[in-house]
Amino acid sequence: MNSLPSCHRLIAACIAGACLVGCSFLKPSGITPRTFVLTPIKSGPASPSAWLTNIVVGMKTVNVPGYLSGKGFAMRKGSNEIVYLEGAEWAERIDTALQRTVAANLCSLIPTDQVRLSLWDAGTVSVQVEINVEQFDVDASGEAVLKIWWRILSGKGDSIDSGRFSEARKGPSPKMDTGGAAASMSALVTDFSKMLAQDIQQGKN
């Protein structure tokens, strides 16, 4: 079982990962590629009244297309060609990064301190979240795209809501500013998380 009883612990893990990535920039060029992470929403200290809820969210394993199955930083060329940036990669697999980052974002957006990953005991979550990624990449001009089919289920597995998220953000070219392109992709994950959090709250009211 992979569960996170504390959202604060999850957010701290994301921040720690970002710090480790920052250290890699100090290494001499040519030895190792620069590595990047998706950045969760920055959340300030919450007031005690903000956490008065019994919503427990279960985040299922994120499904991604084959071209996103590794750590390569995918760049789209045209409509049907994918290349991977030289000297840059993600610090972890994108499916893992998306699951962790969306989970951390939900901790900040929903008044809950309970988001669990991948596996949990029957009856221990209020809602379950399924994410199937259709596209998540950036082109040479810096336009990042995120397309996701998502579904929210009850703790028992009954469907509550579903839909498709599709959004693009213009940012710097990944060839000129890979960190800026990664930030654009993180912003798309934030946009998706906000939509998802709203639907979860509406489904529980």
Stockholm file with secondary structure:
# STOCKHOLM 1.0

chainA/1-205         MNSLPSCHRLIAACIAGACLVGCSFLKPSGITPRTFVLTPIKSGPASPSAWLTNIVVGMKTVNVPGYLSGKGFAMRKGSNEIVYLEGAEWAERIDTALQRTVAANLCSLIPTDQVRLSLWDAGTVSVQVEINVEQFDVDASGEAVLKIWWRILSGKGDSIDSGRFSEARKGPSPKMDTGGAAASMSALVTDFSKMLAQDIQQGKN
#=GR chainA/1-205 SS CBCCSCHHHHHHHHHHHHHHHHHHTTSCTTTSCEEECCCCCCCCCCCGGGGCCCCCEEECCCBCCGGGSSSEEEEEETTTEEEEEEEEEESSCHHHHHHHHHHHHHHHHSSCSCEEEBCCCTTSCSEEEEEEEEEEEEETTSEEEEEEEEEEEETTSCEEEEEEEEEEEECCCTTTCHHHHHHHHHHHHHHHHHHHHHHHHHHHC
#=GC SS_cons         CBCCSCHHHHHHHHHHHHHHHHHHTTSCTTTSCEEECCCCCCCCCCCGGGGCCCCCEEECCCBCCGGGSSSEEEEEETTTEEEEEEEEEESSCHHHHHHHHHHHHHHHHSSCSCEEEBCCCTTSCSEEEEEEEEEEEEETTSEEEEEEEEEEEETTSCEEEEEEEEEEEECCCTTTCHHHHHHHHHHHHHHHHHHHHHHHHHHHC
//
